[in-house]
Amino acid sequence: GIGIMNIMLVNVSERTREIGIRKALGANNSQILLQFLTESMIISLAGGFFGYIAGYSFSYGLSLFLPFTPLLSVNIALIVGGISIIVGVFFGVYPAFKAARKDPIESLRYYN
């Protein structure tokens, strides 16, 4: 979660001019907020998906040496997806608000 927040904060910093241009063209704060929250959720869902696959692969590898069968369950996948979305929203709120509050004039002057 903290990694997602750090990635999104860097993302906001690197895209300051883009945010300024979008605001100058008429995008409001809620549109900017929604964009960055959506990106945060996508990153989190991708992490949850790859984590689920890695966990299943690890348990399958262990099952070669230990007497158990790994369980690939739709319910568990849905729970992982739900938790990933919650983590993405929770840790993406601060960077999204930071992006939405940027002043368009200052953002357009920004040069990195």
Order of alpha helices (4+ residues) and beta strands (2+ residues): alpha-alpha-alpha-alpha-alpha
